[in-house]
Amino acid sequence: MSSSKQKTVLVAGGAGYIGTHTTVELIEAGYDVVIADDLSNADISAVRGVEAIVGRSVPFVEVDCCDTEALRREVFEKYAFDSVIHFAAYKAVGESVAEPLKYFRNNLDSLLSVLALMKEFDVHNIVFSSSATVYGQPDELPATEQTPRQRANSPYGLTKQMSEDIIQDTVAAVPGMRAIALRYFNPIGAHPSALIGELPKGVPNNLVPFITQTAAGVRKELAVFGDDYDTPDGSCLRDYIDVVDLARAHVVAVSRMVERTAAGAEGDRYEIFNIGTGRPVSVLELVHRFEEVNGVAVPHRIAERRPGDVEKIWAATDKANDVLGWHAERDLGETLRAAWAWEKRVRGL
Ligand code: UD1
């Protein structure tokens, strides 16, 4: 890294769960960060948590990334950066089914606006938050980056597929531009400091926040969605990736693009990587492991299957391991302890 432009990263949607953790890892790796976030699904206190961890203030701009004019004026004209990590999107699967236009409008507009401004300001690199949801239920497991995508089962999932395609075509048309799409499996956990973590608004849709809130007594009991799947214990299998490990993958992705540009590397300017552990874990196993490592009960009962859930999915991580040199490092028990430490701090327990 030579110039300050190359050392600065715009983190769009940087006040959210994965954005805050990524900002910490970027700063600890020597990057400067500018956060842009409209705070529609995040709280400014999350940015304060990041600042407490890194021990300095982090430039923050409250702006809706869909608003191209405001993003140009408040961010692209004011700061010089060469890479963007794009997290700014809605992520509730159920809500996307009820309000598809809201999802298409927000998730696509924010991406289009970021890409247009990158082109205008000659910003070269983008990391995109994609998801294992693009695979649907694969015929063969683990899912590799070559596993065919299937028709998404929600508008949310469709925005991830469409965004990948938009980025691929944009990169092909804009000389010098590079992109890496990271397909996250199931991000869980929190920073070991317990100063940042996942803070869902309302009733959590995702498993681990529901578990931690149940353990904290905020929810009465966890419904385990289905115990009659074709899996060892009948509950669904997922690949749970620690959010700090996931955050590090973004830093490695940015560094790779910066280095490849500096080296004038030929070849693919658009790359996709699965980010997971490669290990399937069932819902029931996860609940029991959480209880065991934290010494706390999680009242739960078996409930109906949740419509739209895939039975089992986990990642082939060879490409991320070999090409990015990235590996999932944190142990599941450690991750579940961090998730509980964060929940306790939020609840003042
Ligand atoms: C979903 C999305 C994924 C998205 C992720 C984060 C799909 C198919 N999946 O993943 O794209 O990135 O959310 O928002 O679109 N479970 C329970 N009880 C609960 C909650 C969950 O048993 O109260 C089970 C689910 O049935 C599933 C597992 O826990 O088997 C994980 O669920 P969840 O955390 O919601 O993530 P996914 O559905 O895998």
Residues whose N, C-alpha, C, O or C-beta is under 5 A from the ligand:
A	BS01	UD1	K91 V93 S131 T133 N205 N206 L207 F210 A223 V224 F225 C236 V283 R306 G308 D309 V310
